[in-house]
Amino acid sequence: MSHLNLELQKTIFTNGCFDVLHRGHIELLKYCKSLGRVVVGLNSDKSVKKLKGESRPINNELDRKFILEGCRYVDVVVIFEEDTPINLIRSLKPDLIVKGGDYKPNEVVGSEITKVVIFDLISGYSSTESINKLITNPLNK
């Protein structure tokens, strides 16, 4: 893809902890990539602890960033320290925010800045479910 084409692509923003990467994450990122250039706002370790509790994250922010950068559906990963990515969204001015979950578009941080699309969660896939499977059945018997 030429440099010119990258400039013409829409910037698609999504964010999250991406602590234990699973199929649901990849499906979300694949969808984002189908729409344009993907920028992921990644919660710092400190903000993950605030959101998920002291036992999280499982993987530190540099490892989570490295894994996301290795995904073919991700173009840029930016770690943010704040509770929400609002400052990152303000500076990036993405064309679209894609958020997974049970949100209404107007409840998503940044919805006052740009259009929001909600990506349906894929049942059975979450970091918490993956962690619980490891705890209750570590050998996956």
N, C-alpha and C positions, 0 to 999 in steps of 0.2 A: 504494500500500500504506500503510495507516495505521501510526502510531507503535506502536500496540498489537500489530499483526501482526509488526513487526520484533522486538519484545521476545519474542514467542512462538517465533520461528524458532530453529532450532538453529544454533549457531556451528560452522562447518566451518573447520578450519585446514589450510593446506598451506604448504609453504615451498620455497625454492630460490633459485638464482642468477638465473634468467629473463634470461639475458644477451642472447641473440639469440632473440627470441620467434618461435615457429613453431607449426605446427598441433598438434603434440603438447601443447604448453603450453595452448593454447586448449581442446583437448578435455578436458584435466584440469580446467581452471577451470570449464568448462561442466558437467562432472559434479559438481564441488563445489557449484556454484550450484543444481543440481537437488535438493540435499540441505538447503540452508539459506543462511544469511548467511556469506559467504566472507571470511575474513581470511587474507591472504598474508604470511608472514614472508619478507622479502627479505634475502638475504645482502648485507652491506656490501661495498664495493669491496675492503677489506682482507681480509675472510674469503673472497671469491671468489679473490683472488690465492693465498691459502693452499691452497685446494681445487684450483684449476685451473692454477696456475702464473702466472708474471710477465706473460705476454702477455694475460692476462684480468683484468678483464672487458673486452669490446669496448665496451660502453656503460656509462657511469658510473651509480652507484646512484640519483642523482636522475632521470636519464633513464629508467632501468628502472622506477622507482617511478611516474613520470608516465605511461608507456605502460601499465603494469598498472592504474593508476587509471582510465584511459580505456577499459578493457575492461568491457563490460556484465556480465560474470560475476564481477567483483571488487567487494567492498564496502569493504574497508579494506586498506591496505598498510602494514606496519610494518617498517622496516629494523632488522636486528639485527647487532651487531658481533662477537658471540662465534662460536666455531667451530660451535656447534649452537644451535638455537632453544629449548633447554630452559627457560631463564628466561622467555622470552616465553610459552611454553606454560603454565608454572606460573602466570603472572599472568593469562592469558586464560581458562584452564580451559575449553577448547573442548569441545563435545559429541562431536566426532569429528575425527580427524586423517586426511587423505587424502594418501597419498604415492605418487608415480609410481615405477615401477622394479621391480627384481628383489629387493626386500626381502621378508623374512618380517615379518608384523605385529609380532612381539616384538622385532625388531631396530631398529625405528623409534624415534627419539628421542621421548620422551613417551608411549610405549606403556604405561608404568607409571601414567600419569595418566588416560588416557582410551582409548576404543576406537580402533583403527586399521583403515583400509581401504586396500588396495593397488590402485591404478589401473594396469591393464596398459599398458605402453609401446606406443606406436604405431610400428611398424617403419618405419624410414627417416627418422624425425624426431628430431633432437637439435641442440643449438646447435653442438656440435663438427662434426657432419656439414654443417650450413649453412655454417660458417666454412670447412671444407675445400672445399666446392663453390665458394665465392667465390675461394679461393686458386687452385684448379686450373682453374677455368673461369669467370673473372670476367664474361664476357659471356653465360654460359649457352648456349653454342653446342651 
